[in-house]
């Protein structure tokens, strides 16, 4: 009987764990960081873009732009509409720049995505 209950508990936990780990609604978030090419953010380990021209060239070639936060977190900009749409058009004017972004945060499997609701150049450091 104990073995049967343990098996049921494990089975139920296996089905409920993914539902608990995925947040269905976005949490409000504010992020300060750079708009950078996703490939450079991962493969080159950059802390900021090489240049705005480089980030724009990569985006125009089809590479998704991401927000690289000051703490190193990479936020994938996403749409909350169905069908979804790419977000490069929204980020392209800020490619290579430091920005302040506000929106809704979604996390899953170690990745962070953000529905960007506002985006503006970050205030200059004093």
N, C-alpha and C positions, 0 to 999 in steps of 0.2 A: 504494500500500500504506500509506504514512504517513497519507494522508487517511482511509483506511478505519479504521485503528487509532484515529485521533483521533476519528472519528465514534462508534466503539464506546465509547471512554472517556467521551465526553460523555454518551452515552445511558445508560450504566451509572451515572455520577455523578448524573444527573437522577433516577434511580429510587432510589438509595441515600441521597441527601441528606435527604429527609424522614424516613427511618427513623433516621438518625443524630441528627437535630435533635430528635426526640421521645423523652423519657425515659419508658419504660414503667412504671417503678416509682418511687415518690416518695422523695425524699431527706428525712431528718429536718430540721426547721426550727423555730426559735423566733422569734416575732415579737412586738414590743411596738408598739402603736398603738391607734387608735380604731376602734370599730365605728360605721360611718357608712353612710348611704344611698348607693348606687352612683351615682345621678344627680348628687347634690351633689358627690361626689368628683371626677367628671369635668367637669360643666358649670360648677360654681362655683369649682373649684380650691381648695376648702377644705383647711386643714391639720388641722382638727378640726371636729366637728359643731357646728352652730349651737346645738342643745340636744338633750337626750335625748328630749324630747317630740316634737320635729321628726323625729328619726330613727325613733322608734317609729311616728309617723303615716305616714311614707313606707313603712315596712316593712309596716304593716297594710293599706296601699293596694296592696301587691303589688310594690313596688320591692325588689330584692335588697339585703341588707346586705352590706358588704364590710369587710375589715380594711385600714385605711389606716395603713401602718407609719410609724414616725418618719422613715425615710429617703425617704418619698414613694411607695414601692412600694404598689400596690393589689393585694391578694390576694383572689381570688374564692373563697369557701368552697364546697367541693364535697363530694359523697358519693362513696365508693369502692364503692358497691353498685350492682347492676343488678337492677331498674330504679333509677335514681338518684332522689334526692329533694331538695327545696329545703332550705336550711340556715337560713332566717330564724328558725324556731322555736328553734333552738339559740342563735342570736345575739341574739334579741330582748331577753332579760333584761339584756343588756349594751349595748343601743343607746345611743349617745352617750357611752359611757364609754371610758376608756383601759384596755386589757386586755393581758395576757400570754397568748399562744396558742402551743401546740405542736402539731405534726402532721407531715404529709407534703407536701412541695412538688412540684408538677408545673408545668412551663413549656412553652409552645408558642407560636410566632409572636409573641413579645414579651409574652405574657400570663403572669401568675403565678396559680396556683390552689393551694388548700391544703385537704387533708382535715384538719379540726380535730379533734384527739384530746383536747385539754384547753384550757380557757378559764377565766380567772379575772381579777378586777380587778388592774390593775398596781399595784405598790407605790407609795405616795405619794412624790413627790420631796422630798428633804430641804432 
